Amino acid sequence: MRKFMARRATVRAATVAFASTVLIGPLLSTATADTPDQLAAEKLPAELVTAIQRDLKMTPAEYLERSEKAQQLRDYATGFRSQRPDDFAGAWLGTDGKPVMAVTSLDAAKIAAADGYQTRLAPISADNLENSADQLNMWITALPRDLSSAINSVAIDFLNSQLVLSVANTPAGHLLNLPTLIANIKVMLSPDSGGPVERRPMGGDTYITAPTPLSDAALHSVDVCSFGFNSVDSAGNPLNISAGHCNPNVDKGIGADVYIPNVKNLVSSPKAGSFVSSNLGGRSGLDYSVIKLNDDAVRAGMDQPVVRGANGTTLAITGVADPITGAPVCKSGQSSTFTCGFVVADRVETQLYTAEGVSKTVRGFASSACTLGGDSGGAIVTGTLALGITSGSNAADAPNCNEANTQLAQYGGTASLGIPVRAILSEIDANSGGGIGSGIQVRTRSIA
């Protein structure tokens, strides 16, 4: 999220940058056995093709193929963990694109190998590492704010059977005394997290919002965010999924209006809809909002099954997917448009602070795609499948991705926090009470 006009601190962007990590756990809902079809490589927009080649060093066909392999591995790993929870220790796509299953016993390794997967023996199961992560996060939330704010994120690294704690390279970060009851904690020092950036909002997928109407004379600032996935519920309501922290009234439990920015005269910006529900942290740890689009937005075509990137180009969405380490991803956003990377952690938890100073634990997945301030709420895809929406980044205060890549290279490069869309859909439906959002689904386009 960005502030436009007067600066006002809101949510601190998450910093996430680690080596290959993975978790297939309760955060993600069970994947279906059938992987949705995707668009053919020649049907991808030219700007997305450029981002794939630039950021992933892949051809469009290789990008789509690896995305499909990732979902096939996700399906297999979900079933394997359900049947043998004590033996499952993680799953990922290697840098060569080959699927790997981590297990805790030779018997389990034989089963996975017989099914065609590379295997790796691990000393600790996924369940045990996840329990340790929960203990660590409970310890973090009990710390005073001056200490807890120095902790950027917690991730699970199954390649090394350890937790990865990303700590800001500040005096407060150096003062932390980690709990000795939790074994295998690796501390990574990272630059202090970024904040809001004062830059002109771009066109395409941009929206602005404020706690009160734009005509309010007492209003000093507006928030700039990105539309995510267009969706529809069982009643036919046209909806868009974005980030929860983009709702300026999320702490108050009320909505706010959403506008398409008129940069020359913000007060005259046309209204596109309103937040009808939002969540930031809480029991689920999700960061999402639901925007109900108005009739003007629908007539303008804003409810279509596409996400927007550079120069107004659109990518059709053909299905929904789940994060798994090694999967290729690309994201759209109003600041950095299309950028690509890989999923580097299936479970990441970070503390975000609202404008009122309230700490919120947010849970999602990490990718290496560059994300800038204002990209919050934008769509993250793998292939042409909806994967998640952008929540935060370690490059939020960078002016562009080239500079972000250079400055953060010594810390492992750019990294972004995404919220899994399938988990968002499940929670929206469960909390709808049969009203708006009941039976919500991402709008998709059939390729038949």
ChimeraX attribute file (.defattr): number of C-alpha atoms within 10 A of each C-alpha:
attribute: neighborCount
match mode: 1-to-1
recipient: residues
	/A:1	29
	/A:2	31
	/A:3	26
	/A:4	20
	/A:5	14
	/A:6	11
	/A:7	15
	/A:8	16
	/A:9	14
	/A:10	21
	/A:11	25
	/A:12	23
	/A:13	29
	/A:14	29
	/A:15	30
	/A:16	35
	/A:17	29
	/A:18	23
	/A:19	15
	/A:20	21
	/A:21	29
	/A:22	29
	/A:23	27
	/A:24	27
	/A:25	17
	/A:26	10
	/A:27	19
	/A:28	20
	/A:29	17
	/A:30	17
	/A:31	19
	/A:32	15
	/A:33	13
	/A:34	9
	/A:35	18
	/A:36	15
	/A:37	16
	/A:38	22
	/A:39	19
	/A:40	13
	/A:41	17
	/A:42	10
	/A:43	12
	/A:44	18
	/A:45	16
	/A:46	14
	/A:47	18
	/A:48	23
	/A:49	20
	/A:50	18
	/A:51	20
	/A:52	23
	/A:53	14
	/A:54	14
	/A:55	18
	/A:56	20
	/A:57	14
	/A:58	17
	/A:59	15
	/A:60	21
	/A:61	15
	/A:62	17
	/A:63	23
	/A:64	22
	/A:65	16
	/A:66	23
	/A:67	25
	/A:68	23
	/A:69	18
	/A:70	28
	/A:71	24
	/A:72	17
	/A:73	20
	/A:74	28
	/A:75	18
	/A:76	18
	/A:77	24
	/A:78	21
	/A:79	14
	/A:80	17
	/A:81	19
	/A:82	12
	/A:83	11
	/A:84	11
	/A:85	15
	/A:86	17
	/A:87	24
	/A:88	27
	/A:89	29
	/A:90	31
	/A:91	32
	/A:92	30
	/A:93	26
	/A:94	14
	/A:95	11
	/A:96	8
	/A:97	17
	/A:98	15
	/A:99	22
	/A:100	20
	/A:101	24
	/A:102	27
	/A:103	28
	/A:104	19
	/A:105	17
	/A:106	13
	/A:107	11
	/A:108	20
	/A:109	21
	/A:110	15
	/A:111	13
	/A:112	21
	/A:113	15
	/A:114	10
	/A:115	10
	/A:116	11
	/A:117	19
	/A:118	18
	/A:119	19
	/A:120	19
	/A:121	17
	/A:122	20
	/A:123	13
	/A:124	20
	/A:125	20
	/A:126	28
	/A:127	20
	/A:128	13
	/A:129	22
	/A:130	19
	/A:131	12
	/A:132	20
	/A:133	24
	/A:134	14
	/A:135	14
	/A:136	19
	/A:137	17
	/A:138	12
	/A:139	13
	/A:140	21
	/A:141	16
	/A:142	10
	/A:143	12
	/A:144	9
	/A:145	14
	/A:146	10
	/A:147	17
	/A:148	20
	/A:149	24
	/A:150	23
	/A:151	27
	/A:152	29
	/A:153	26
	/A:154	28
	/A:155	31
	/A:156	30
	/A:157	25
	/A:158	25
	/A:159	18
	/A:160	16
	/A:161	21
	/A:162	20
	/A:163	23
	/A:164	24
	/A:165	25
	/A:166	24
	/A:167	26
	/A:168	21
	/A:169	16
	/A:170	13
	/A:171	10
	/A:172	15
	/A:173	21
	/A:174	13
	/A:175	10
	/A:176	14
	/A:177	7
	/A:178	13
	/A:179	12
	/A:180	8
	/A:181	9
	/A:182	15
	/A:183	12
	/A:184	14
	/A:185	20
	/A:186	15
	/A:187	14
	/A:188	17
	/A:189	17
	/A:190	23
	/A:191	18
	/A:192	19
	/A:193	23
	/A:194	20
	/A:195	23
	/A:196	24
	/A:197	18
	/A:198	16
	/A:199	15
	/A:200	14
	/A:201	22
	/A:202	19
	/A:203	19
	/A:204	22
	/A:205	26
	/A:206	23
	/A:207	24
	/A:208	29
	/A:209	26
	/A:210	23
	/A:211	18
	/A:212	16
	/A:213	14
	/A:214	22
	/A:215	10
	/A:216	11
	/A:217	8
	/A:218	9
	/A:219	13
	/A:220	13
	/A:221	16
	/A:222	21
	/A:223	25
	/A:224	31
	/A:225	30
	/A:226	30
	/A:227	27
	/A:228	34
	/A:229	31
	/A:230	26
	/A:231	24
	/A:232	21
	/A:233	19
	/A:234	14
	/A:235	13
	/A:236	13
	/A:237	17
	/A:238	24
	/A:239	31
	/A:240	24
	/A:241	29
	/A:242	31
	/A:243	31
	/A:244	24
	/A:245	28
	/A:246	32
	/A:247	34
	/A:248	24
	/A:249	18
	/A:250	20
	/A:251	16
	/A:252	8
	/A:253	12
	/A:254	14
	/A:255	21
	/A:256	21
	/A:257	21
	/A:258	28
	/A:259	23
	/A:260	21
	/A:261	22
	/A:262	15
	/A:263	13
	/A:264	8
	/A:265	8
	/A:266	16
	/A:267	14
	/A:268	14
	/A:269	17
	/A:270	14
	/A:271	19
	/A:272	22
	/A:273	22
	/A:274	20
	/A:275	26
	/A:276	19
	/A:277	23
	/A:278	26
	/A:279	24
	/A:280	26
	/A:281	20
	/A:282	12
	/A:283	9
	/A:284	15
	/A:285	19
	/A:286	28
	/A:287	29
	/A:288	32
	/A:289	27
	/A:290	27
	/A:291	28
	/A:292	25
	/A:293	22
	/A:294	18
	/A:295	13
	/A:296	13
	/A:297	18
	/A:298	15
	/A:299	9
	/A:300	10
	/A:301	10
	/A:302	21
	/A:303	20
	/A:304	17
	/A:305	20
	/A:306	22
	/A:307	27
	/A:308	27
	/A:309	26
	/A:310	22
	/A:311	10
	/A:312	12
	/A:313	15
	/A:314	19
	/A:315	20
	/A:316	23
	/A:317	25
	/A:318	21
	/A:319	23
	/A:320	24
	/A:321	25
	/A:322	27
	/A:323	34
	/A:324	29
	/A:325	27
	/A:326	29
	/A:327	28
	/A:328	31
	/A:329	29
	/A:330	28
	/A:331	32
	/A:332	32
	/A:333	33
	/A:334	28
	/A:335	30
	/A:336	20
	/A:337	25
	/A:338	25
	/A:339	26
	/A:340	27
	/A:341	25
	/A:342	24
	/A:343	29
	/A:344	30
	/A:345	30
	/A:346	31
	/A:347	28
	/A:348	27
	/A:349	26
	/A:350	31
	/A:351	27
	/A:352	23
	/A:353	19
	/A:354	17
	/A:355	13
	/A:356	10
	/A:357	12
	/A:358	12
	/A:359	19
	/A:360	19
	/A:361	22
	/A:362	26
	/A:363	28
	/A:364	28
	/A:365	29
	/A:366	33
	/A:367	31
	/A:368	26
	/A:369	27
	/A:370	28
	/A:371	36
	/A:372	31
	/A:373	30
	/A:374	34
	/A:375	32
	/A:376	34
	/A:377	35
	/A:378	31
	/A:379	32
	/A:380	30
	/A:381	27
	/A:382	30
	/A:383	30
	/A:384	30
	/A:385	25
	/A:386	29
	/A:387	24
	/A:388	33
	/A:389	32
	/A:390	31
	/A:391	31
	/A:392	35
	/A:393	31
	/A:394	30
	/A:395	30
	/A:396	30
	/A:397	20
	/A:398	19
	/A:399	16
	/A:400	16
	/A:401	19
	/A:402	10
	/A:403	12
	/A:404	20
	/A:405	18
	/A:406	11
	/A:407	15
	/A:408	17
	/A:409	11
	/A:410	10
	/A:411	16
	/A:412	14
	/A:413	19
	/A:414	26
	/A:415	28
	/A:416	28
	/A:417	34
	/A:418	33
	/A:419	31
	/A:420	28
	/A:421	31
	/A:422	22
	/A:423	19
	/A:424	24
	/A:425	20
	/A:426	17
	/A:427	18
	/A:428	24
	/A:429	19
	/A:430	14
	/A:431	13
	/A:432	14
	/A:433	10
	/A:434	12
	/A:435	12
	/A:436	23
	/A:437	29
	/A:438	22
	/A:439	18
	/A:440	24
	/A:441	22
	/A:442	22
	/A:443	23
	/A:444	20
	/A:445	16
	/A:446	13
	/A:447	11
	/A:448	5
